[in-house]
Amino acid sequence: MAKTSKTSSASSGPSTGRGTPRGTPRGTARRRFPVAWLLIAVILTAAVSVGAAAFLLPDRHPAILSSAKEITSAPVGIQRYDANRQISVIPTLSASRQILINTSGTVTADHSGEGLASGRVALAVDERPIVALATATPLYRDLKYGDKGRDVRALNDELARLGFGAPADTDRYTTRTVKAVKALWRGLGVTSTLDGNLAIADVIWLPQREATVSDWNGVPGTMVTAGTSIGRIPGALTAISLRDGAAENADRTITVFGQQGVLKAGATRIDDPEFCARVTASPEFRMFAQSSSSKSAQGQSSGQSSGQSASQESAQGIDATVALAQPLDVMRVPAAAVFGVDGNTGCIASDGRTIPVTVIGADLGVSLVRPADGSEPSAGPSTVSIGGAIRGLTCPRG
């Protein structure tokens, strides 16, 4: 009995520390390792088989990568269009001119610091104020009530423009002219000469309303003589021409140095005297004219040219802007929607209907068009056909 008890106790003894309980046969433990490796091999084989099958089977395109449906229409937008753009213009300038004084004496005051301007005192000779006047016809004689002529009409026009109430477009020196001359002198602070007559000795004639002056001799203390030059002014603007020479079939507004004029349909040049006078009077133009005059003088001194013409085109361009005088409502459509284009005419289509249009302009892949029949764009279609929907369509010609 005692031996049996010891044997049982030994069989249930503690572990040996190597993972195999004492009393467990070694052969049994070794037989468990091949089973684990077998399971790993089976899993690897299955994974390789799935990957191979995925690689060898033909691709199936997911629904999201299927061919997109062709777009055959696009919305129509309506916008206000003025064709505003920046251009370069070439100015035509009159030659620089000498300013003559019509009296003799000693200069006692100089008022030319800010330039000469029509209706303002330029200087004083023997304490007598000399006023500058810009008239279409040069002033060359004393004028009084009852006189008649082109110079009288030019005087009336300028006094009317200055706001003194003279009768514009009249070639007679009337009572209204007398009152205007009195008002001119009174406004300048002159009270000694209020008979309403205009003495040529009291006037310096200007070919333009405002001008900077160079070579000025009206310095206090200087002796001046009637009929001699007292200074020089740069040339005035007489016309501007488009640098690219492209005419349009509609009136356009043109803006130069902040002054606006009208460029008529089909024209590439504007010579309106009123517009040219306003541009000439602008500070920006005076700076431009001074620069051009200096370059011209340098050219002459270096022997590049001799003499001086009555007018000349400046080689230096001026930045300007043009825009339609009457902005238009236009339809904004994709450029691809316009077909059968010939010049500035073409067609668009909508709901199977072909619509002749006039192409007004373009903007980043978009065409700006108007119905050729003269109807308003707002009455046109809300969508246009594109792509395959206009393939094969023809555009009827007038």
MIFI-628517 format. One record per residue (C-alpha): residue number from 1; z, x, y. Coordinates in steps of 0.25 Angstrom, whole numbers, plus 5000, padded with zeros to 4 digits. Layout:
R    k     z     x     y
R  NUM     Z     X     Y
...
//
This chain:
R    k     z     x     y
R    1  5000  5000  5000
R    2  5003  5011  5010
R    3  4990  5018  5008
R    4  4982  5005  5011
R    5  4990  5003  5024
R    6  4986  5017  5029
R    7  4971  5015  5026
R    8  4971  5002  5034
R    9  4978  5009  5045
R   10  4968  5020  5046
R   11  4956  5011  5045
R   12  4960  5004  5058
R   13  4964  5016  5065
R   14  4960  5020  5079
R   15  4946  5025  5084
R   16  4942  5039  5082
R   17  4937  5039  5097
R   18  4922  5040  5093
R   19  4919  5025  5093
R   20  4920  5024  5078
R   21  4933  5018  5073
R   22  4939  5026  5063
R   23  4936  5022  5049
R   24  4922  5017  5053
R   25  4911  5023  5045
R   26  4902  5032  5053
R   27  4889  5027  5047
R   28  4892  5013  5053
R   29  4893  5018  5068
R   30  4880  5026  5066
R   31  4872  5014  5061
R   32  4876  5006  5075
R   33  4868  5016  5084
R   34  4854  5013  5079
R   35  4856  4998  5082
R   36  4858  5001  5097
R   37  4846  5010  5098
R   38  4838  4999  5091
R   39  4842  4989  5101
R   40  4838  4998  5113
R   41  4824  5001  5106
R   42  4821  4986  5104
R   43  4824  4984  5119
R   44  4816  4995  5124
R   45  4804  4991  5115
R   46  4805  4977  5121
R   47  4805  4982  5135
R   48  4793  4990  5133
R   49  4785  4979  5126
R   50  4788  4970  5138
R   51  4783  4980  5148
R   52  4771  4983  5140
R   53  4768  4968  5139
R   54  4769  4967  5154
R   55  4760  4979  5156
R   56  4749  4974  5147
R   57  4749  4959  5150
R   58  4739  4955  5161
R   59  4744  4953  5175
R   60  4747  4939  5180
R   61  4745  4937  5195
R   62  4757  4930  5201
R   63  4754  4917  5209
R   64  4758  4924  5222
R   65  4747  4934  5221
R   66  4736  4924  5218
R   67  4724  4924  5227
R   68  4727  4918  5241
R   69  4720  4905  5245
R   70  4710  4907  5256
R   71  4713  4903  5270
R   72  4702  4894  5276
R   73  4708  4889  5289
R   74  4716  4894  5300
R   75  4723  4887  5312
R   76  4717  4887  5326
R   77  4725  4891  5338
R   78  4723  4887  5353
R   79  4726  4897  5364
R   80  4723  4899  5379
R   81  4713  4910  5381
R   82  4710  4918  5394
R   83  4704  4930  5388
R   84  4713  4939  5396
R   85  4710  4954  5394
R   86  4711  4967  5402
R   87  4698  4974  5406
R   88  4694  4985  5415
R   89  4686  4983  5428
R   90  4678  4992  5437
R   91  4680  4991  5452
R   92  4669  4992  5462
R   93  4676  4998  5475
R   94  4670  4999  5489
R   95  4670  5013  5495
R   96  4683  5018  5502
R   97  4682  5014  5517
R   98  4686  5020  5530
R   99  4695  5012  5539
R  100  4691  5012  5553
R  101  4700  5010  5565
R  102  4694  5002  5577
R  103  4703  5007  5588
R  104  4707  5021  5594
R  105  4721  5026  5597
R  106  4734  5031  5591
R  107  4739  5026  5578
R  108  4753  5020  5581
R  109  4757  5014  5568
R  110  4752  5014  5554
R  111  4753  5002  5545
R  112  4744  5007  5533
R  113  4755  5012  5524
R  114  4753  5000  5514
R  115  4738  5001  5516
R  116  4729  4992  5524
R  117  4728  4977  5523
R  118  4720  4967  5530
R  119  4729  4959  5541
R  120  4739  4971  5542
R  121  4740  4981  5553
R  122  4735  4995  5549
R  123  4740  5003  5560
R  124  4742  5003  5575
R  125  4734  5010  5586
R  126  4740  5012  5599
R  127  4750  5001  5595
R  128  4739  4992  5592
R  129  4740  4986  5578
R  130  4727  4988  5570
R  131  4725  4977  5559
R  132  4717  4979  5546
R  133  4708  4967  5542
R  134  4699  4966  5530
R  135  4687  4958  5532
R  136  4674  4956  5524
R  137  4666  4960  5536
R  138  4671  4973  5544
R  139  4677  4969  5558
R  140  4669  4977  5568
R  141  4671  4970  5582
R  142  4681  4963  5590
R  143  4681  4948  5587
R  144  4685  4936  5595
R  145  4684  4921  5596
R  146  4670  4916  5594
R  147  4665  4928  5587
R  148  4656  4926  5574
R  149  4652  4935  5563
R  150  4655  4940  5549
R  151  4666  4948  5554
R  152  4673  4936  5560
R  153  4671  4929  5547
R  154  4677  4941  5539
R  155  4689  4941  5549
R  156  4691  4926  5548
R  157  4691  4927  5533
R  158  4702  4938  5533
R  159  4711  4932  5543
R  160  4710  4919  5534
R  161  4714  4927  5522
R  162  4725  4933  5529
R  163  4731  4919  5532
R  164  4728  4919  5547
R  165  4720  4906  5547
R  166  4706  4911  5551
R  167  4694  4903  5548
R  168  4689  4909  5535
R  169  4674  4909  5532
R  170  4671  4908  5547
R  171  4663  4918  5555
R  172  4668  4913  5569
R  173  4680  4919  5576
R  174  4687  4905  5578
R  175  4700  4901  5585
R  176  4706  4902  5570
R  177  4701  4916  5570
R  178  4708  4919  5583
R  179  4721  4912  5578
R  180  4720  4921  5565
R  181  4718  4934  5573
R  182  4731  4930  5581
R  183  4739  4927  5569
R  184  4734  4940  5563
R  185  4739  4949  5575
R  186  4752  4940  5576
R  187  4755  4943  5561
R  188  4754  4958  5564
R  189  4764  4957  5575
R  190  4753  4959  5586
R  191  4755  4951  5599
R  192  4746  4959  5608
R  193  4733  4954  5603
R  194  4733  4939  5601
R  195  4720  4934  5607
R  196  4714  4931  5594
R  197  4703  4942  5595
R  198  4701  4953  5585
R  199  4699  4967  5591
R  200  4692  4976  5581
R  201  4701  4987  5587
R  202  4713  4980  5580
R  203  4707  4980  5566
R  204  4704  4989  5555
R  205  4694  4983  5545
R  206  4697  4984  5530
R  207  4687  4981  5519
R  208  4698  4976  5510
R  209  4711  4968  5512
R  210  4720  4980  5508
R  211  4718  4994  5506
R  212  4726  5007  5505
R  213  4721  5017  5515
R  214  4719  5032  5514
R  215  4716  5043  5525
R  216  4723  5034  5535
R  217  4723  5039  5549
R  218  4732  5028  5555
R  219  4744  5037  5556
R  220  4753  5035  5569
R  221  4749  5045  5580
R  222  4734  5047  5575
R  223  4723  5044  5584
R  224  4712  5034  5579
R  225  4698  5031  5584
R  226  4691  5018  5583
R  227  4680  5018  5573
R  228  4686  5030  5564
R  229  4692  5029  5551
R  230  4707  5027  5550
R  231  4708  5027  5534
R  232  4701  5025  5521
R  233  4703  5014  5511
R  234  4698  5014  5496
R  235  4687  5005  5492
R  236  4689  4990  5489
R  237  4686  4983  5476
R  238  4673  4976  5477
R  239  4671  4972  5463
R  240  4675  4974  5449
R  241  4667  4975  5436
R  242  4671  4973  5421
R  243  4671  4987  5414
R  244  4666  4981  5401
R  245  4656  4972  5409
R  246  4658  4960  5399
R  247  4655  4947  5406
R  248  4661  4934  5401
R  249  4656  4919  5401
R  250  4668  4914  5409
R  251  4675  4917  5422
R  252  4687  4927  5420
R  253  4698  4931  5429
R  254  4699  4946  5432
R  255  4712  4952  5437
R  256  4712  4966  5443
R  257  4725  4972  5449
R  258  4731  4958  5449
R  259  4720  4951  5456
R  260  4712  4940  5449
R  261  4697  4937  5451
R  262  4687  4929  5443
R  263  4676  4936  5435
R  264  4665  4926  5434
R  265  4658  4922  5420
R  266  4648  4932  5417
R  267  4652  4942  5427
R  268  4658  4956  5425
R  269  4660  4959  5440
R  270  4669  4953  5451
R  271  4667  4956  5465
R  272  4674  4944  5472
R  273  4678  4949  5486
R  274  4691  4941  5486
R  275  4695  4947  5472
R  276  4691  4961  5476
R  277  4699  4960  5488
R  278  4712  4956  5481
R  279  4710  4967  5471
R  280  4708  4977  5482
R  281  4720  4973  5489
R  282  4729  4975  5477
R  283  4738  4987  5476
R  284  4733  4991  5463
R  285  4718  4992  5468
R  286  4722  5000  5480
R  287  4728  5010  5470
R  288  4716  5010  5462
R  289  4707  5011  5474
R  290  4715  5023  5479
R  291  4713  5030  5466
R  292  4699  5027  5465
R  293  4697  5032  5479
R  294  4704  5045  5476
R  295  4696  5048  5464
R  296  4683  5045  5471
R  297  4687  5054  5483
R  298  4690  5065  5472
R  299  4677  5063  5466
R  300  4670  5064  5479
R  301  4677  5077  5483
R  302  4673  5083  5470
R  303  4659  5081  5473
R  304  4657  5070  5462
R  305  4651  5060  5472
R  306  4647  5059  5487
R  307  4647  5047  5496
R  308  4653  5034  5494
R  309  4647  5021  5490
R  310  4650  5007  5496
R  311  4656  5003  5482
R  312  4658  5010  5469
R  313  4664  5006  5455
R  314  4676  5013  5451
R  315  4676  5021  5438
R  316  4690  5017  5436
R  317  4692  5004  5430
R  318  4703  4994  5433
R  319  4711  4986  5423
R  320  4709  4971  5424
R  321  4711  4958  5416
R  322  4701  4946  5414
R  323  4704  4932  5409
R  324  4696  4919  5408
R  325  4697  4912  5421
R  326  4699  4899  5413
R  327  4707  4902  5400
R  328  4702  4894  5387
R  329  4709  4887  5376
R  330  4703  4893  5363
R  331  4705  4892  5348
R  332  4711  4903  5341
R  333  4705  4905  5327
R  334  4704  4916  5317
R  335  4692  4925  5319
R  336  4687  4923  5305
R  337  4686  4908  5308
R  338  4675  4910  5318
R  339  4661  4911  5311
R  340  4647  4911  5316
R  341  4650  4919  5328
R  342  4639  4922  5338
R  343  4643  4928  5351
R  344  4655  4920  5356
R  345  4651  4908  5347
R  346  4655  4904  5333
R  347  4661  4893  5324
R  348  4674  4889  5318
R  349  4676  4879  5307
R  350  4687  4869  5304
R  351  4688  4859  5293
R  352  4673  4861  5289
R  353  4669  4859  5304
R  354  4662  4871  5311
R  355  4665  4872  5326
R  356  4657  4881  5335
R  357  4666  4889  5345
R  358  4665  4899  5356
R  359  4673  4912  5353
R  360  4681  4915  5366
R  361  4689  4928  5361
R  362  4696  4934  5350
R  363  4711  4939  5347
R  364  4716  4947  5335
R  365  4707  4941  5324
R  366  4707  4927  5331
R  367  4695  4921  5338
R  368  4697  4912  5351
R  369  4687  4901  5351
R  370  4683  4888  5358
R  371  4675  4877  5353
R  372  4660  4879  5357
R  373  4659  4864  5361
R  374  4668  4866  5372
R  375  4680  4858  5366
R  376  4694  4862  5368
R  377  4700  4871  5357
R  378  4712  4861  5356
R  379  4702  4851  5350
R  380  4697  4860  5340
R  381  4702  4862  5325
R  382  4716  4866  5322
R  383  4711  4875  5310
R  384  4698  4884  5307
R  385  4692  4888  5294
R  386  4691  4902  5290
R  387  4687  4910  5278
R  388  4680  4903  5267
R  389  4680  4890  5275
R  390  4670  4895  5285
R  391  4662  4904  5275
R  392  4647  4899  5276
R  393  4649  4891  5288
R  394  4639  4892  5299
R  395  4641  4891  5314
R  396  4631  4882  5321
R  397  4625  4887  5334
R  398  4624  4879  5346
//
